[in-house]
Amino acid sequence: MKLATFTVDGSAPRVGVVVEDMVTPLDCADMLQLITSGEEELLRLVANARGSVPVADAHFCAPILNPGKIICIGLNYRDHAAESGAEVPQVPVVFAKWANTLTGHGDPIRIPCITGKPDYEAELAVIIGRTGRDIPSDEALDYVFGYTNCHDVSARDLQFSEGGQWTHSKTLDTFAPMGPYLVTKDDIPDPQALRIRCILNGETMQDSNTSEMIFPVAELIAFLSRGMTLECGDIISTGTPAGVGTSRKPPVFLKAGDEVSIEIEGLGRLTNPVVQE
């Protein structure tokens, strides 16, 4: 099932279900409430949904506008670790983003003057659907609500010049486009078998598969939940494959006028223009 947070003609954001070329609003406050309400209530709301509008008339926001946590993983693809010249991590590399980074499909990625090296990173984002702590890896996928495309935009000059911490360089406004919609886990039976791509101005820059992850989704959930409660609506962005701009010769960074898309099998295509602040 495809779920979205959307607006029409500048209206307040609403949650809806997407079927083919139509989106139908659901009677709930936001995506977080929908996730928390459980599967039975979700099915009831979908069954009673009315008032469809064409997808072409809707603007898709980030699927979740108010997540409690946005947890990100670095160096989690074998091919990306190799191109970076880094050793394969023995435990997941963890950093954070915050809600100020979120933006939707079609919205601009705004590059501030403090960075001259903004880079693209295609990532699979996991949406938590059940509260849990100390979750065993063999039960971890039971705690997943669904998946969406995530673009982990990264200011490389800041990332590599601020003493080894990454969060500031990855938490600038609009640096986490997500969407265009959230796909529930029943439509994604194996999150470790998805083609993942980044397309910049029509050219494929990243083309890999989530099978390349060093730590698969289930292991990430188990690791992160050790001593830390994962809650409904929390987002885990699971790392990027090879092909990032900073590793290319010569390097390729985002600039005003670019259009960049993240495309993961079964999750549609997330596209954003790039503008300079």
Buried (B, 14 or more C-beta within 10 A) or exposed (E): BBBBBBBBEEEEBBBBBBBEEBBBBBEBEBBBBBBBBEEEBBEBBBEEBEEBBEBEEBBBBBBBBEBBBBBBBBBBBBBBBEBBEEEEBEEBBBBBBBBEBBBBBBBBBBBEEEBEBBBBBBBBBBBBBBBBEEBEBEEBBBBBBBBBBBBBBBBBBBBEEEEEEBEEBBBBBBBBBBBBBBBBBEEBEEBEEBEBBBBBEEEEBBBBBBBBBBBBBBBBBBBBBEEEBBBBBBBBBBBBBBBBBBBEEEEBBBEEEBEBBBBBBBBBBBBBBBBEE
